[in-house]
Amino acid sequence: MSGSALRYSRITGTGSMLPARRVTNADLAEQLADRGIETSDDWIVERTGIRARHFADASQSASDLALDASRHALEAAGRKAAEVDLIIVATSTPDMVFPSTATILQHKLGIAGCAAMDLQAVCSGFVYALAVADAMIRTGSARCALVVGAEVFSRILDFSDRTTCVLFGDGAGAVVLEASATPGILASDLHADGSHRDILCTPGTVSGGAVLGNPLLRMDGPAVFKLAVRVLEESARAVLAKAGRTDADIDWLIPHQANIRIMQGTAKKLRLPMDKLIVTVDEHGNTSAASIPLALDVAVRSGRVKAGDTVMLEGVGGGFTWGAVLLDL
Ligand code: ACO
């Protein structure tokens, strides 16, 4: 088929990677108790829906997790790394200040020459990255993109703050997005509002050979909660309108996996039964930019989400950033 007939982009393979170390709420409660901090499995499950998360070991970086997820996605798509002409890695926990984790991933994949860049939109990063890759494929500047979300949030958690350290985990998810004669990605909707930057941030920075400011994540949980439910509804409606679809067309909603109560609030506003939501927060915790591609891969490999299904992906996170992508798988 000629390049000009390939006007759309379509996901042709998914993959993911979770570090081997699984930490249950009880494990975490025990570790925090050693520091004189009280928490419990009951509190974490009731307020968040999280039962366990995975933490990378000291030798594993975001690019290592990204590499495994990417290999699985390429295998599922039937593609070789050499066929990839664009790599976008969404991450807030990059291997280094620079170069980008995407270029490190490219080298670990054994390829060189194709475009590679990181995208920083925190927990909305994967939705942003997918929208950018879709746009590049539609304009003809890429044909076979590797779009990855990879995080090692355990590195930036403050384990003396029980209000945040119980929420996050590490992992990576990836998709292969290819030029296609049929959609694929139907529409995307992206937003940001930097006036909310202080409610969820890791404000430290590197300067003069030292870290200046707090390099650990801090969050105003209730403020994030309220904002997240509102913008997720707005973005879901906007992307449906752009695609000329309605909420009745959604086979599956895969929201950012931050908190089961945020997901329940979103489902209620969209009049979607909970059994149309893919939920992995119970086993993964919040893996930021990795959470949506991880959940997508789990859903595809378990056979729940199938080719032809209409899927809405929704992200929300620090910045504040938020957005949605509607696609036919
Ligand atoms: N264990 C036991 N008690 C705790 C814990 C804990 N881990 N954390 C907080 N508490 C206590 C608080 O100290 C407080 O005690 P107090 O009443 O004596 O002061 C009490 O529990 C209630 O605290 P709240 O913050 O009001 O609890 P809330 O019901 O709002 O739940 C939570 C907190 C889970 C953070 C919630 O606000 C939330 O989910 N917010 C959304 C934020 C989120 O999911 N962020 C993820 C990153 S953002 C993103 O990805 C979009």
Residues whose N, C-alpha, C, O or C-beta is under 5 A from the ligand:
A	BS01	ACO	E38 T39 S40 W43 R47 T48 C123 R162 T163 V166 G221 P222 V224 F225 A258 N259 N286 V316 G317
